[in-house]
Amino acid sequence: MVNIKRDLLLVLKGGMIGIANIIPGVSGGTIAVVLGIYENLIEAISNFLTNREKRCAYILFLAKVAIGAIVVLFLSAQLMKYLLENYYIYTNLAFVGLIAGSIPSIYKSNQDMKLNAASLFAFIAGAAIIFIFEFAFPHVEKQEGYRVTFELTTHSALMLCVAGFFSGGSMIVPGISGSFVMLLMGQYYIVTSALADRHLMTLVVTGIGVVLGIIVFAKLINYCLKHHSKETFYFILGLVIASLFSIYPGLPESTIGLLIAVSITILFFGISYIIGEHSSSRHL
């Protein structure tokens, strides 16, 4: 019974990562950190091909997360479009609350978080990446959707695969949105239209690039976590804290709207904080 609950919770966490990955400006990696499964996710992706002893455990772990992410990704595409079009501020403030509530648990993820020059540099570098994206491409993640006429050719397939590679890598880097990178490369609306209309070939081509990007970037992050743990967590903190600035949508002007917005932010902050403090999924 305990295992069933734990498995269902892991599938639900995968679903939340799937939701995040469809929203430009919201990082799936950040949500994985919020939910307490980031380190396990990176370890499993990096080692499931090479570690024979834990291969089955890694594959099962990844399968549960992937099932939740893929199912919710398809199911939530229309819902998230509706929420962002009609409740943009409230939806983004919910994610602001989730991200802010995760900061204490990220700080506690490593036993030695005493600030020094190297960790300060790592924090600044992480924050700088987000601000560079934000100021170099102002408001690009807030563009309105539109219908896309698309034909899959050799050239377009290659572009989708390349965009998928960098988007996939970005999906597991806290603070950087994979769909935001897809948007920057001009492929976001093509992919979201393919999701909504179930264009399988377009999704397969994009998926190949995404999987390759996730594996390559995961190995890099896994190395950093094992050999430069404190600096990596400070880098992640920089990404996560700066991402609050990137997705902050402002506040409603009406008094009632403001009260609702503040309540939503506090509610999701509390949910995230509790999950971070009591998560039982930090170790496989």
Secondary structure, 3 states (H helix, E strand, C coil): CHHHHHHHHHHHHHHHHHHHCCCCCCCHHHHHHHCCCHHHHHHHHHHCCCCCCCHHHHHHHHHHHHHHHHHHHHHHHHHHHHHHHHCHHHHHHHHHHHHHHHHHHHHCCCCCCCCCHHHHHHHHHHHHHHHHHHHHCCCHHHCCCCCCCCCCCHHHHHHHHHHHHHHHHHHCCCCCCHHHHHHHCCCHHHHHHHHHHCCHHHHHHHHHHHHHHHHHHHHHHHHHHHHCHHHHHHHHHHHHHHHHHHHCCCCCCCHHHHHHHHHHHHHHHHHHHHHHHHCCCCCC
